[in-house]
Amino acid sequence: MAVSIRLISTCSSIIIRSPVLISASCPPNLTSKCLVLNRGIKRYVRQVKTAMKTRKDKMEPQPPQPRNTYAEWNYNSEMFAFGKRLNEDFNKEFLQQAFVERSYIIAEEEKQKKVGIEEPKILLKDNREYSKAGESIIAEYSKRYLRTIYPRFPEEGICSVCDYLLSDNVLADISKNIGTSDIILTPDHPPSVKTLANVLKAIVFSLNLSSGEDRANMFVRDFIITYLSGQDINELWSIKNPENLLASILQREGKSSAEPRLIGEAGNNTILAAFQVGLYCDKELIGTGFGESVTVAKETAAVDALKRLFHTTERAKPIPFNLQLASDKKEPFANVSIEDWCEKNIKSLVTKL
């Protein structure tokens, strides 16, 4: 009660001390305390907006409108701002061609034929050639970068990780996040995953033509290879028959075969059973694994042993994204294949590099 009385007294004092607007209908003896509010929003606004909202709710969901249909759209300004957001200096013609899809040119030609133009002429060029060239740049630099970071990782694993980076879903996600969706010239809106991926590849090649190969490689490193941040590269490469693979590697190195031993179990003969198996080679623990059965635990232990050989365990250092590879050093040195993997071949490869 005391709080309410204090609040009322405070509000009354504010009204009395506040500047007032004198109304002609206000009595003369109350002019000093009369307050006339000037409405900033008309009374009919609420009813109109409520009616519009009700009608909109009854309609079917509307498709998203492309950004270029807005009145303040300026394509040249968007192209200029795109390069500045990425801190890159693009040639205007090269960058514009990177955003032109073949389907857009076909749609424009059909529009001209409908209005009576027998031989339509479109002054734009599509990005098919740019996309192919950009894909080769991404694949080449990604493999070189991964081989530099993981010299012990088999070449099959390097190719699998590179294929993951070149997949349409990954490239489309990167392309969408750097703001290409509204600038792409395509009849479809929103652009498809394939279109977004092709445009990103074309952008890489347009940057190569505009600023040189070094800038294009840095773009691949900063925007594409960094997609591996926080990911386990072992999960991007599925190893078939890890036990047989580990046995062949140990045989090439002249070591005895791995001996599995059960080093822990819990909940035996229940649906929550768990087993821990360790692999020993020459009385040395080379891998451990868990599983709901001894067979699964042995396979997991073999995978763990391979990770230790490849130096790609969970305790390995994270991928450094600040390396700068020399563009003039492109020796075709590939990592050792999984069929020839052994410590001797790894040391010879590192010596060449």
N, C-alpha and C positions, 0 to 999 in steps of 0.2 A: 504494500500500500504506500509505503514511504517512497519507494522508487517511482510509482505511478504519479504521485503528487509532484515529485521533483521533475519528472519528464514533462508534465503539463505546464508547470511554471516556466521551465526552460524554453519550451516551444512558444508560449505566449510572449515571453520576453524577446524572442527572436522576431516574431511577427511585428511587435510594437516597434523594435529598433530598426527593422529592415526598411529599405526604401520602398515606398508604396506608390501605386498608380491610382490616382483619384478618378473615380467614376462619377459621371454626371448624376446618376441616380442615387448616389450615396448621400445620406443626410448631412447637413453642414456640421452638426455637433459630433459626428462620428468620422469626419474626414481624416483626423489624425491617426485613427486606428483601423481604417478601412484598407483592405488588401484586395486588389483585383488582379487575377491571374490572366496572363496572355498565353493562350494555348499555342504551342508550336506545331501540333498535329491536329488536323481537322477531325471532327467527330465521325465523318463518313469513312475515314481511311480504314478503320478497324472492320467495318461491315464489308467494305470492298475486298480487303485482303482475305477475310474469312470466306467470302463467297468464291474467290479465286482458288483458295486452297481446297475447298470442297469439290469444285469442278475438276481440279487437277488430280485429286485422289480417285475420282471416278474414271479417269482416263487410263488407258494402258500405259505401261512404262515406255517412255520415249527413248529412242537411241541417243547415245552421246553425240553432241554436235561437234564437228571438227573446229579447231581453233581458227582456221582461216576464214570461217564464215562470220566472224565478229567484225564489227565496223572499224575497230582500231587496229586491225591486222595489217602488218607491213612485212612482206616476205623478205625484202632486202635487209631490213633492220634485224629480223630474226636470224638470218644467216650470219650477219656480222656479229651479233651478240653470242651466237653459238660458239664461234671460234674464240672469242674473248673469254667466255666462261671456262673453256678448256685451256686457256693460256697458250693458244697455238695460233700461228699466222698461216691461214689457209689462202690459197689462190681462189678467188671468187668463182671462176669457171669450173675448176676442178671440184670444189666443194659442192657446187650446185648439181653437177652431174652425179655426184655420189648419192644424192637424195632423190633421183628420178628413177622410178621403177618402170619396167617395160609395160606393165599393165596400165599405167597412167597414159603412156603414149598411145597405146591401142585404144583406150577409152576416148582420148581426144580426137583421134582419127575417126572414130565412129560418130562422134558428135558433128564433125565437119561434113561427113558423108550424108548425115540426116538433113542438113540444111542445103544440100545440093552441090557441095564441092566434090567433084569426081576424083581429083588427085590431091588429097590433103597433104599439107606440108607442116611438119612439126619441127621447130628449130632446136628442140632439146634432144640430148642423147641419153640413153639409159645407162644404168650402172652395172651391167652384166660383166663387162671386162674388168671394171674396177673391183668388183666383188671377188672374182677369181684370183686376181693379182694380190688383193689384200689378204685372202685366205692363205696363200703361199707364204706371205711375209709373216703372218701370225704363227703359222705352223713351224717355220724355220727358226724364228727367234725363240719361240717357246721351248722347243726342243734343246736349243743351245743353252738356254737359261737353266732348264731343269738338269741337263747333263753337268753343268758347272756346279750346281748345288748338291746334286746326288750322284757322284761319280761311281758309287757302288750299286746303285739301283739298276736292275737289268733294263735292257733296251725295250723289251716288251712292256715293262711298267711305264717307262718314259712315254712311249707311244700311246698307251691307254690314258695317261693323264692329259696328254696333248689333245687326244680325241675328245676328252671331256670338256676342255676349254673351247674347242671348236664346235661343240654341239650347239644346235639352234637355240635351245632353252637358255643356255648360259649367255651366249652372245646377245640374245634378245633381251634378257634381263639387264645386261650392261648397257645396251643401246637405249633402252627405255629410261634408265636412271640418269643418263647424261643428257636427256631432253631431245631425242630425235623424233618422237611420236608425232608432234604437231608440225614438223617441217617436212616430213616425207611426202613426196608427190605420188600419191597412190589413190585409186578410186575407192578403196576400202578403208573404213574407219570404224574402230581403231585398227591400225596395221596388224597384220598377222605376225606370228612368231618368225616365220621364214623371212618376211620382209624386213623386220627389225634386224635380224642377224645379217642379212645381205648388205644392209645399209652400213652397219658397223664395219664390215670387211671393206666396203668401198671407201669409207672415211679413212681407214688406215692407209690405203693406197693413195688417196688424194693428198694426205699429209706427206707421204713419201715424195710425191711429185712437187709439192709446194715447198717443203722445208728440208728435204733430204732424208736419207735412210736412218740417220741417228735419231732424229726426232720421232720418226715412225716407230722405231724400236723402243724408245722410251715411252711412247704412248701405249704400246702393247704391254710393257712392263707395268706401268702405273694403273691401267684400267682393266686389263684382261688377266695377267698373271696374278695380280693381287686378289683375284676371285678365289684363289686357293687359301687365303688367310683363314686360319682356324679349322681347316679340313685335314683329314688324315688321308694322305695319298695312297696308303695301303688299301683303303676301301674303294678307291677308284680303279683298282686292278684286281680282278678276281683270279686267284691262283688255283688251278686245278691239280688235284692230287698232291697236296703239299708234302705228304710223307714220302712219296716216291721222289719228289724233287729234292728234298733234303738229303735223302739217301744217295742220290746221284752226285750231289755236290760234295758230300763227305767222301765218297769213293774217289772222285777226281783229286781231292786233296790228300789222299792216302791215309785217311783216318778210318777208324772202325765205325760200324753202323751205329745209329742212335738206339739206345736201350730205354724203353719207357718204364717208368716206375710209378706206382700209385703212392703219392705222398700225402693225400688227404681225402676224406670223404665225409659226407653228412647226409642224414635222412635216407639211408639206404632202404630199399624196398618200399619207398613212398613216392608219391607224385612230385615231391619237392626234392628229389635226390640230387646231390651235387658231388662231383668228383674232381680232384686235382691231380694231374699227371705231370711228371717231370721227365724230360728227355736228357739222358746222360750220354756223353761221348768221351771215352778214355777217362772215366771217373770225374768228369766235369759237367756241371749243369749247363746245358745250352738252350733250354727253353722250358716254359711252364704253360699249362693251359687248364681251363675249367670247362665243365660241360655236364649235361644231365645224364650222360652215360660215359663209360670209360672210352668208348670209340670216339665220341665227340671231343672228349678232353684230349685224347692223343692227337687228333687233327688240329685242335687249337694250339697245342704245344708245338707242333711242327711249324705252324704259321708264325708263332712267336720266335722260334729259332731262326726262321728266315728273316724276320724283321731285324733281329740282332746282327745277322750277317750283313744285311743291306744298310744298317745304321738308320733305320726309319722307325724306331720304336717311339712310344709316347713320350719318352724322356729326351728325345732328340731336340736339338735347337730348332726354333721356328724358322720358316723360310725368310731369308733376308730379301727385301724388295728394293734395296738401294744399290745393287750391283750395276755396273756399266760395262757391258761387253763391247770390245773393240769390233767395229764393223768390218775392218780390213783383215780380221783373223777368222776365217771360215773353213778351217780344216774339217773334212768330213769324218771326224772321229766320232763314232757312235759308242755308246756304252756296251759293255760285254753282254752278249746274249745269255739268256737263262740256261741254254743248253751247254754253253762253254764257261759258265761262271765258276771261278775259283780264285783264290787269293793271288796266285801267280799272275793270272791275266789282269786282275784289277791293278796290281802294282805296275805292270807294263803300260797299262792305259794311263795311269796317273803320271807316269814318267813322260809320256808323249805330250800330255797336256801341259 
